[in-house]
Amino acid sequence: MTAVKKLKNIQEKNRSMICLGLDLDPKKMPHDHANTIKGMFDFADRIIEATSDMVCAYKPNMAFYERLGSDGWSLLKLIINRIPGGVPVIVDGKRGDIGNTAMHYARSLFHELNADWVTLSPYMGYDSMRSFLEYKDNGVFILCLTSNPGSKDFQQLQVEGRPLYQVVAEKVSYWNKDHNCGLVVGATHPDQLKGLRAMAGEMPLLIPGVGAQGGSLEAAAVDGTDNFRQLAVINVSRTVLYASNGADFAQKARSELAKLNGIVNSLRSGAKPEEAASPPETEVGSHQPDASADHEPVTSGGTQPEQGPNSDNREAGSSSPLNNDLGRN
C-alpha cells in the first residue's frame, strides 16, 4: 500500500485530518513520567492508546529523541512500534544532504525506523531528495513555506519575480512522478496557503503551526484542502500532548482531539468557521483500535533501493516491553 493511499484510508476511517506530534519534552510531561526513559515510553503509550482512533497520523520529531543518545533512538523505535499499523508515522527529521549520505538517511528512516513519511529540506536540490523518492511506497513531505518567523529569511525572497517557496512547490510537483511527494506549508501563512494548495495539485500538504504557533485551524482545514477536495494533514502537538500535566493527561489529550475533529468535520459538513462546533468529549477506552491493516508485499527490482519492512507490520494495539537497559535514573 502506498503512503498516500494509507493516509487517505485512515482519514476516512477515523474522520480526522489531525496529526499528533509526539514531541516528548520532560519539562511539560507529568512529573511521574519525566525522569526516566520508561516513564517517557509509558506517557507516549497512554497517549497512543487514548488517541489512535482520532488521528490520521503521528509525527515524532527526531530532535526530542536524539538528544537522549542511544536510549532516545531505542525509545523512538519502541514508540513507533507501538503505533497501530493502519496509522501512518511521519518521522520529522528535515533531512537533506548529498546523494551518498541521503541514501543512508533514507534507509535509516524508512527501513530501521519504519517510517511511512519523512520530512526533507530541499536546499541542496534533487540529488539530495532522490534516494528518498526511490522508496515509491513511502512518502516525503518537503519543506516549502514553514511556520516559523525565520521563513522570511530565504523562503520568501524573490527569484525572477516570484517568491522562492513557489519555485520549490513547482520543483516538487515535477519530482512527484511516483505520487509520493507532499509539501510542508505553515498555517501561519493563511494568505499563501490557498495559492500553494492550488500549485500542489493532488500532492498532500503537511500543515504545522496550528495551536501554540497561532495558526488558524479553520483556515488550514478549508484552504489547505481546497474546501475538502484535496488531501492535507494538520499537525498539532503541544496543545494536545500537554493538555494536562496531571494523571488525566491521556483523557485530556483525547478531549482536545475531539474538539479539533469536531470543528473540522463541522466545516466539512458546510458550517461556517464561526459556526463550527465540537462534539461531546469521549472517554478513553471507548474505542477499539483496528488490529488489522492491509498488507501488500514490497517488491524491488533493477536499481530500486532495498525496501524497508512495510509499516503496516507494526503490531496494532500491542504493548512493547522496554528492554531493561533502557532505564535512566
N, C-alpha and C positions, 0 to 999 in steps of 0.2 A: 504494500500500500504506500502511495506517495505521501509526503509530508503535507501537501496541500489537501489531499483527499481526507487524510486523518483529521486535519484541522476542521474541515467542513463538517465531517461526521460528528465530532464532539460538540461543535457549536449547535448543531441541530438537536442532538440528544439531550444536552444539558441546558438548552435555551440560554446560552451565555456566550458573550464575546469578551468576557473578562479573563485576563491572565493575572495570576497572583505571583508576584515576585517573592522568591524565597531568599531574602537577603538577611541572614541571621546576624543581628547586632546585639551582643550581650548587654549593652547599655540600655537597650529598650525591652529586653525579654524579662519575664518574671524571674525573680532572684533565684528561685529553686532550679531554674534551667540554664542559668547564665554562666556558671562557673566550671562546667565540665563538658567534654565532648558528648558524653552520654546524655547529659541534660539537654544539650542543643539538639541532638537527634530526637529525643523524646518530644521536645517542643515542635519540631517540624513534623514528626509523625502524627501528633494530635491535630495539628493544623490540616494536614493532608486528609486524615480520616474525617474531619469535620466539613471539608470543603470540596472534595474531589468530584461531587456531583453538581457543583455550582460554578465551575470554572471551565474555560476552554483550553487552558494550558497553565503550566507552572514555569517560572523563569528564575532560576538561581543565577545570581551574579557571582562570577568566579572569585572576585576580589575578597568577598567575605569568607571564603574558604581557603584561598591561597595564603592568606595572612597567618593561618594556623599551621602552615607547613604540611608535612606528610599526614598528620592527623586530619587536617582540613580536607585534603584530597580524598581520604578514605571516607570522611563524613559526607562529602558531596556525592560520592558513588553510592553510599548507603541510602541517602535521601532519594536520589533518582530511582534507585531500585525499588523504593517504597511506593513510588507513584504508580497508580493503576495503569496498565498497559495501553488502554484506549485514550489516555490523556497525554497530549504532546508535551514534550520538555524542550524549552528554549534555553540553551546554555549561553549566557551572556558574558562573552569574553572580549568582544570587539577586536578580534584578531585581524592581522593584515601584515604580511611580510613576503619576502621574495619566494619564488616558486618552491625551492627545495625545502625551505623552512615551513612554508604553508602546507606542504604535503604531510609533514609530521603533525602540525597542528590539526589538520583535518582528521587524520587517523586518531589522534588523541581524543578529540571531541565526539566524533561520530562512532568510533569503534570502542574506545576504552570507557567513555562516559555514557555512551548510548544515547546521545542527543538526537532529537528529531530535527531541531533547528539550531542554528548558531547565529550570533551577530558578528558582523565583519566591518572593518574600516576600509574604504576603497581608495585611500590616499595614494597607495603605491600602484594602483592600476590593475588591469585584468590579470596579469600573471600572478598576482597575489591572491586572486579570487579563484583561479582555475581549478586548483586541487579540490576545493570545496564543492564547486559546481559539478565535478565529475561524479559525486555521490548523488545520483539522479533521484533516488527515493528519499533523500534528505533535503532540507531547505536552508536557505541563508537569508537573513534579514540584513540588508546593507545600509549603513548609516547614510542618511540623506540630509535631513534638516532636524537636528537634535533639539531636545527640550531645554538644554542648559543655556544660560546667558551668553556664554562664550561662543555659541553657534554663529554669532555675527562676525567673529574674527576672520573666519575663512569661508564658511558655507554661504554667506550672503554677499560675498564680493562679486562684483560684476565681471563677467567674462564674455567679451564680444556682445555686450548689450543685454545680457541676462545673468541672473544670479547663478553662482556655481552649483547650488543644490539642484537646479533644473538640469544642468549638464549631467550631474550624477544620475538623476532619475532617468534621463534619456539613455545613458550608457547602460544602466542596469536593465532597462527594458530590452535593449539589444542583446545583452548577455543571457536573457531569460529564455534561451532556446529549448530548455528541457522543463520549463514551467516550475522551477524550484527556487525562484528569487522573490524577495519582497523588499520593501523599503521601510526604514525607521524614520518616522515623521512625528515630531513632538506636538502634543496637544496644546502647548504654549504658543503655537503659531497658527491660530484658527484661520486667519485670512489666507495663509499659504497652503493650509491643509486641503482645502477644496480644490485648488489648482493642481496640487500634486496627486490627489486622488484621480483626477482626470488623466494626468500624464501616466500614471501607473497602469491604467487599463485593468486587466484581470489580476495583476500582482497583488498579493495581500499587503496590508500595511500593519506594522507594529507601532502602536501609538503610546509612548510613555508620556509622563508629565501631568497626568490627572491626579488630583488629590493634593499631596503636600507641595507639589511644584506649582499649583494654581491653575492647571489646565481644566477646561470645561468638559465634563463627561458627556453632556448633551451634544455639544459641537463635535466632539470626537466620534460619537456614535453615528450621527447623521451625516456629517461632511466626510468622515473617514470611510464611509461605506457607499457614498453616493445615494443616500437615503435607503440604505439596506439592500442595495443591488450588488455590491461588491464585498469582498472579504477583508475584514480588519480584525485586529486583536488589540484590545485596550489593556495596557498594563497598569496595575495598581500594586502597591507594596505596603508602605508604612501605615497608611490609614486603615488597612485591613489586618495586616500581620500583627500590628501592635495596638489594636483597638482596645486592648486591656492588658495590663501587666499583672493581673491577678490570676487566680485559679480558673476563672471563667474565660481565659483568653481564646480558647477554641470556639466556644459558643459565640463570643462577641465577634470573632472573625467571620463566622458563618452569617451572623446577623447583618454585618456590614455588606457582605457579598449579596445577601438577599435584597438589600436596599438598592445596590448598584444594578443588579439584574432587573429589578422591578422598574427602575427608571428607564433602562434601555429597552425593555420589552414593551413598556407603555409607548415609547416613541415609535417602536416598530409597528405597533398597532394603530398609529396615526395620531397619538396625542401630541399636543404642542409641548415644547420643553417646559413651560411653566405649569403644565397640567400633569406632567409625568409623576406617577405615584409609586411608592414601593409597597410590596405585599407584606403580610404579617410575617413576623420572624418565625423561622423554623428551627426545630430543636436538633441538636447533634444526636445522631443515632437513628434519625427518621428516614435515612436513605440507605440503600443497599448498593454499594459500588459494583459495577458490572465487572465480573472477573473474567469475562471473555473478551477477546479482541480479534479482529480479522488478522490472519497471519498469512502473508504471501512469501514464498521463498525468494531470497535475494540471489540474483544471478549476476555473473560478471563474465566479461569476455574481452578479447582484444587488449586494448590498453586501459580498460576500466580499472579503477583502484580496488584494492581489497575492500569488500563491503563489511561494514560493522554489523553486529548482530541486530536483527530487526528489533526496534524498540518496543514493538508490541509484545515481546517476550518478557517484559517486566512483569513480575508477579503481582497481579492486581489484588489489592486489599490484604496482602500478606505482610506480616511483620518481618523486619530484617534485623536479626540479633546483632548487636555490636560485638566486635572482637574484643577480647579482654585487654589487648594492648592499646586500645583507643582511649582509655580513661585518662583524664587530665585533672590533677588536683589544683 
